[in-house]
Amino acid sequence: MTDNKGTLIVDNKSFEFDIRKGSVGPDVVDISSLYGDTGMFTYDPGFTSTASCESKITYIDGDAGILNYRGYPIEQLAEHGDFLETCYLLLYGDLPTPAQKADFDYRVTRHTMVHEQMTRFFTGFRRDAHPMAVIVGCVGALSAFYHDSTDITDPMAREIASIRMIAKVPTLAAMAYKYSIGQPFVYPRNDLDYAANFLHMCFAVPCEEFKPNPVLARALDRIFILHADHEQNASTSTVRLAGSSGANPFACIAAGIACLWGPAHGGANEAALQMLQEIGTPDRIPEYVAKAKDKNDPFRLMGFGHRVYKNYDPRAKIMQKTCHEVLSEMGIKDDPLLDVAIELERFALKDEYFIEKKLYPNIDFYSGITLKAMGFPTSMFTALFALARTVGWIAQWKEMIEDPSQRIGRPRQLYTGHAKRDYVSIAQRR
Ligand code: CMC
């Protein structure tokens, strides 16, 4: 929607650009003709002021602490819905009717097994490999299994690839965990719901019956909902950029998983728990907060701060509640890590540095304590984030492929290297 024009003065000359209105949120100046008109690029490292695409999927108001999927507040979805319903919503734009939901659940459930040949990939990894390393490799490897059927110009092929990914990434994540602890892989069980099946694949062993705890399954399902999408974050932008060349969708999702792994992004849940363990007791909090504020010390409070949220991350609020529910279900009355987390949050939120920079706990602050209480090792935390974010990546990838204005992503640069210089033979170099 183009509503009005804006004037930019560049080098004392005026240029007109369309101002495009979003349904909610900031307007954007459409500068796609800027280079043609002015011969200049814009410079925005880290894309802090750049909208890279038009999207109808997720809306964030970072100042107000709002996160909506397709218009629905995250709080309502987490409270009343389930993860596969959120998947349907993200992929197709509306909440499903009962018949659509039943059909979608059926389709995802029938794709949960992976090709038996995939087990060979796992045995090629060292047992101590990080699960994220294994998952990046194995999800990328899915492209070798479905390359014939993945014609991305065919809507049906895109649909099947999407369902396959939502269904198979949990199976691969659970296999990565089982491999790391030397236990046999556990096949998916289609009579269980998505989260319960994941608990089963992670914690069942063939020699005894395993009944997933419904309270933990519900909590895990809610954690998946909270992580399902987050508009144009680093990993989603990676998926879009990889996909913009027409690459195989499984390979694009593998690229997203690789990006998510970093500690500034999804890897922060693992780093946050390690930090809480390192702090150990509430009396050491002032020392760590001082380190976080020290410009000469690279240490940051992990699970704190966000590029977009300059208010409490709405996901962190729900995560904190879920954390208490899980600890109570597991009979953990006093968790020293939770004590440190609560005190650290209280301490930081009244500290001038954190107030001034608007640094609040993000989703990763309480997720580690929750997942640990459920029995997941620290190394699996980011893998669970990847599992849940898969649907967001796919929904964004599909939206991009189906956008008629889509072109290959190709940012430009401010070049500050040498101007042209002539080659000097090695014998003449000093
Ligand atoms: N501890 C201490 N200082 C911080 C922190 C922190 N966690 N986060 C930001 N700051 C300071 C930073 O030093 C900078 O100060 P100054 O303006 O004096 O140079 C200022 O706040 C702005 O930080 P920035 O790095 O320019 O902000 P950014 O938007 O580029 O980075 C962030 C956002 C999330 C990478 C950063 O806040 C961070 O590293 N947090 C810790 C890692 C973390 O928890 N990541 C999970 C993000 S939520 C899950 C997800 O979506 O992936």
Residues whose N, C-alpha, C, O or C-beta is under 5 A from the ligand:
A	BS01	CMC	P263 A264 H265 G266 A268 A292 R300 L301 M302 G303 F304 G305 H306 R307 K357 N362 I363 D364
